[in-house]
Amino acid sequence: MEILIGLLIIAVGAFCQSSCYVPINKIKDWSWESYWLVQGVFAWLILPFLGALLAVPDGHSFFELLDGNGFNVAMTMLFGVLWGVGGLTFGLSMRYLGVALGQSIALGTCAGLGTIMGPVLLNIFFPEMNALSSLTFSVILGVVVTLVGIAIIGVAGSMKAASLSEEEKKAAVKDFNFPKGLAIALLAGFMSGCFNVGLAFGSDIHFGSFTPDMYKTLPATFFVTLGGFVTNAIYCFYQNTKNHTWGDYQKQEVWGNNLLFCALAGALWYSQFFGLSLGKGFLTESPVLTTLSFCILMALNVVFSNVWGIILKEWKGCSGKTIGVLLVGILVLIVSCFLPQLI
């Protein structure tokens, strides 16, 4: 029962993340770089910090986590900086492929590489931890099945690109460009996988038995998102200067509306990793699912992003065969969440 509860919590977080781009459509009179930065303040700074405080027991300070963990904190933030590059290109992948297909390819690549890179790099720096032992047959199988599901959805995307006219493509996704979007989505997925690597390096940044299992990932999550915020802030400030959009922040008439929807988007985005931490607290009896939890989260993100893609009519005009292939891919991803536990 606890395993089912853990997976359900992760699924709720995935649904929230897949919904985080809906509030952004309500933002008025701001350029992309302005609203991206403001929602990032909530998604990558404020909410992760508040979440990390849950891991601090009474009588202790958050800054005590830095004592003796300097190297791990630095590495966690470094991979957060690299993940930030993935976050930037992630947005571009949806610009050229749409919410459904863009998230599917980027998150699929992120799921596979993120799960495998963590133990591999951790083994390089701390061979005594024997991190590679976590990459069991069941874990690898889960990753492979997830990638198969992503590949099937990618096939559906290519079928969509081949079957629709240019006018129909633009109607569904304004800047649709499958080759360009595919390249960007793969890059986004590779760099986004660094998030889980950061979590791996920060897995011991907590107060041991004094921190409940469900909160132990939250400090590392904060340090990863802090590194990612630095990357995104630098790029957004550069775009503000290049595009002369600093004036966005002076438009007092839209601040109330935009702040509300940026905060909502940030909260929905952060929910995925808050849910991941809580969910892993219920998966402690299954080392396989604990290792695969990040992959499961990304797979469910893909499932729900495609549900939103259908709702937003991004697949409108496609043949029944194309929709059938899409649904098969979604079904495979759902199976990938439970299959390793059954072996």
C-alpha positions in Angstrom: 0.0 0.0 0.0 2.8 2.4 0.9 4.4 1.9 -2.6 1.1 2.7 -4.2 0.7 5.9 -2.1 4.3 6.9 -3.1 3.6 6.4 -6.8 0.3 8.3 -6.5 2.1 11.3 -4.8 4.7 11.4 -7.6 1.8 11.2 -10.2 0.1 14.2 -8.6 3.4 16.1 -8.7 3.8 15.2 -12.4 0.3 16.3 -13.2 0.9 19.7 -11.6 4.2 20.1 -13.5 2.5 19.3 -16.8 -0.1 22.0 -16.0 2.4 24.7 -15.1 2.5 26.3 -18.5 -1.3 26.9 -18.5 -1.1 29.9 -16.1 1.7 31.4 -18.2 -0.9 32.0 -21.0 -2.6 34.4 -18.6 0.4 36.7 -18.3 -0.1 40.0 -20.0 2.3 42.5 -21.7 5.5 40.9 -20.6 8.2 39.4 -22.8 9.2 35.8 -22.4 12.4 36.6 -20.5 10.6 38.8 -18.0 7.9 36.3 -17.0 10.4 33.4 -17.2 12.6 35.1 -14.6 9.7 36.1 -12.3 8.1 32.6 -12.3 11.6 31.2 -11.7 11.9 33.2 -8.5 9.0 31.2 -7.1 9.9 27.9 -8.8 13.6 27.8 -8.2 14.2 30.0 -5.1 11.3 30.8 -2.8 9.4 27.5 -2.8 12.4 25.1 -2.9 13.9 27.0 0.1 10.6 26.7 2.0 10.6 23.1 1.1 14.2 22.6 2.3 13.3 24.0 5.7 11.0 21.1 6.3 14.1 18.9 6.5 15.5 21.0 9.3 14.5 19.6 12.7 13.7 21.9 15.7 16.7 23.3 17.4 18.8 23.3 14.2 19.5 25.8 11.4 19.4 25.3 7.7 22.9 26.6 7.4 24.2 23.7 9.5 23.6 21.6 6.3 26.7 23.3 4.9 29.0 22.0 7.6 31.0 19.1 6.3 29.0 19.1 3.0 30.9 21.8 1.1 32.0 19.6 -1.8 28.6 17.9 -2.2 26.8 21.3 -2.0 29.2 22.7 -4.7 28.7 19.7 -7.0 24.9 19.8 -6.5 24.8 23.4 -7.4 27.2 22.8 -10.4 24.9 20.2 -11.9 22.0 22.6 -11.1 23.8 25.2 -13.3 24.0 22.6 -16.1 20.4 21.7 -15.6 19.5 25.4 -16.0 20.8 25.2 -19.6 18.4 22.3 -20.1 15.6 24.4 -18.7 16.2 27.2 -21.1 16.3 24.9 -24.2 13.3 23.0 -22.7 11.2 26.1 -23.3 12.4 26.3 -26.9 11.6 22.7 -27.6 7.9 23.4 -26.8 8.1 26.5 -29.0 9.0 24.4 -32.0 7.2 21.1 -31.1 4.3 22.1 -28.9 3.7 21.2 -25.2 3.0 17.5 -25.9 5.7 16.5 -28.3 8.3 18.9 -26.9 7.9 17.7 -23.3 7.8 14.0 -24.5 11.1 14.0 -26.2 12.9 16.3 -23.8 11.6 14.6 -20.7 12.1 11.1 -22.1 15.8 11.8 -22.7 16.0 13.4 -19.3 14.4 10.4 -17.7 16.8 7.9 -19.2 20.1 9.8 -18.9 19.2 11.3 -15.5 18.6 7.9 -14.0 21.9 6.4 -15.3 24.2 9.4 -15.1 23.7 9.9 -11.3 25.1 6.5 -10.1 27.8 6.6 -12.9 29.2 10.0 -11.9 28.7 9.4 -8.2 30.8 6.2 -8.6 33.6 8.2 -10.2 33.9 10.6 -7.3 33.0 8.2 -4.5 33.8 4.7 -5.6 33.5 3.5 -2.0 29.8 4.1 -2.2 29.4 1.4 -4.9 26.6 3.6 -6.5 26.6 1.4 -9.6 25.1 -1.4 -7.6 21.8 0.5 -7.8 21.7 0.0 -11.6 20.1 -3.4 -11.4 18.5 -5.3 -14.2 15.0 -4.1 -13.1 16.2 -0.5 -13.1 17.7 -0.7 -16.5 14.6 -2.5 -17.8 12.5 0.4 -16.4 14.6 2.9 -18.2 14.5 1.0 -21.5 10.7 0.6 -21.4 10.4 4.3 -20.6 12.6 5.2 -23.6 10.6 2.8 -25.8 7.4 4.7 -24.8 9.1 8.0 -25.6 10.2 6.6 -29.0 6.7 5.6 -29.8 5.4 9.1 -29.0 8.3 10.5 -31.1 7.0 8.3 -34.0 3.6 9.8 -33.5 5.2 13.2 -33.7 6.9 12.5 -36.9 3.7 11.1 -38.4 2.0 14.3 -37.3 4.7 16.4 -39.0 4.3 14.3 -42.2 0.5 14.3 -42.4 -0.4 17.9 -41.7 -0.1 20.9 -44.1 2.1 23.8 -43.1 -1.1 25.8 -42.3 -2.4 23.0 -40.0 1.0 22.8 -38.2 1.1 26.5 -37.6 -2.5 26.4 -36.3 -1.6 23.8 -33.7 1.9 25.2 -32.9 2.7 28.6 -34.2 6.5 28.0 -34.8 6.3 24.2 -35.5 9.6 22.9 -36.9 10.2 19.2 -36.2 13.9 18.8 -37.2 14.9 21.9 -35.3 12.6 21.1 -32.4 13.9 17.6 -32.2 17.6 18.7 -31.9 16.7 21.2 -29.2 14.6 18.7 -27.3 17.4 16.1 -27.2 19.8 18.8 -26.0 17.3 19.9 -23.4 16.8 16.3 -22.2 20.5 15.7 -21.9 21.2 18.8 -19.8 18.0 18.4 -17.8 19.2 15.0 -16.7 21.8 16.8 -14.7 19.0 17.5 -12.2 19.0 13.9 -11.0 22.8 13.9 -10.9 22.6 16.9 -8.6 20.2 15.1 -6.4 22.5 12.1 -6.3 25.4 14.3 -5.1 23.2 15.9 -2.6 21.6 12.8 -1.2 23.4 13.1 2.1 22.6 16.8 2.7 20.2 16.4 5.5 20.1 15.7 9.3 20.2 11.9 9.1 17.6 10.2 11.2 16.4 13.5 12.5 15.0 14.3 9.0 12.0 12.2 7.9 12.5 10.1 4.8 10.0 12.1 2.8 11.9 15.3 3.3 15.5 14.1 2.8 15.6 15.1 -0.9 14.3 18.6 -0.4 17.6 20.4 0.6 19.4 18.9 -2.4 16.5 20.0 -4.6 17.0 23.6 -3.4 20.7 23.6 -4.2 20.0 22.2 -7.7 17.3 24.8 -8.4 19.5 27.5 -6.9 22.2 26.7 -9.5 19.6 26.5 -12.2 18.3 29.9 -11.2 21.7 31.5 -11.7 21.8 30.2 -15.3 18.3 31.3 -16.1 18.8 34.7 -14.5 21.9 35.5 -16.4 20.2 34.6 -19.7 17.0 36.5 -18.9 18.9 39.6 -17.9 20.9 39.3 -21.2 17.6 39.1 -23.1 16.2 42.0 -21.2 19.2 44.1 -22.3 19.2 42.8 -25.9 15.5 43.2 -26.5 15.2 46.4 -24.5 12.5 44.8 -22.2 13.6 46.1 -18.8 10.5 48.3 -19.0 8.3 45.2 -18.4 9.1 45.3 -14.7 7.8 48.9 -14.6 4.3 48.1 -15.9 2.5 48.5 -12.6 -0.9 47.9 -14.2 -0.1 44.3 -14.9 2.0 43.4 -11.9 -0.8 42.0 -9.8 -2.1 39.8 -12.5 1.4 38.6 -13.7 2.7 38.1 -10.2 -0.3 35.9 -9.4 0.1 33.7 -12.4 3.9 33.5 -12.2 3.5 32.3 -8.6 0.9 29.8 -9.6 3.1 28.5 -12.5 6.1 28.3 -10.1 4.2 26.4 -7.5 2.9 23.9 -10.1 6.4 23.4 -11.5 8.0 22.9 -8.0 5.2 20.4 -7.1 6.9 17.7 -9.2 10.0 17.7 -7.0 8.2 18.3 -3.8 6.0 15.3 -4.7 9.1 13.3 -5.7 10.6 13.8 -2.3 7.4 12.9 -0.5 6.8 9.9 -2.8 10.3 8.5 -2.3 9.6 8.5 1.5 7.0 5.8 0.8 9.2 3.8 -1.6 12.0 3.0 0.9 11.0 -0.7 0.9 11.7 -0.9 -2.8 15.3 0.1 -3.8 14.4 -0.4 -7.4 11.5 2.1 -7.4 13.6 4.5 -5.3 16.3 4.5 -7.9 13.7 4.7 -10.7 11.6 7.4 -9.0 13.1 10.2 -11.1 12.5 8.2 -14.3 9.0 7.5 -13.2 8.4 11.2 -12.6 9.6 12.2 -16.0 7.5 9.4 -17.6 4.4 10.6 -15.9 5.2 14.2 -16.9 5.2 13.0 -20.5 1.8 11.2 -20.0 0.2 14.3 -18.6 1.8 16.7 -21.0 0.3 14.7 -23.8 -3.1 14.8 -22.1 -2.7 18.6 -22.1 -1.6 18.5 -25.7 -4.9 16.8 -26.6 -6.9 19.3 -24.6 -5.0 22.2 -26.2 -5.8 20.6 -29.7 -2.2 20.2 -30.6 -3.0 16.9 -32.2 -6.1 18.2 -34.0 -6.2 17.2 -37.7 -4.1 14.1 -37.2 -5.3 10.7 -38.4 -6.8 8.1 -36.2 -3.6 6.0 -36.8 -1.4 8.8 -35.5 -3.6 9.2 -32.4 -3.5 5.4 -31.9 0.3 5.4 -31.9 0.3 8.3 -29.4 -2.0 6.4 -27.1 0.2 3.2 -27.3 3.2 5.3 -26.3 1.3 6.7 -23.3 0.2 3.2 -22.3 3.8 2.0 -22.4 5.0 4.8 -20.2 2.3 4.0 -17.7 3.4 0.3 -17.7 7.0 1.4 -17.2 6.1 2.9 -13.8 5.0 -0.5 -12.4 6.8 -3.1 -14.5 10.1 -3.1 -12.5 8.3 -3.8 -9.3 6.7 -6.9 -10.8 10.0 -8.6 -11.8 
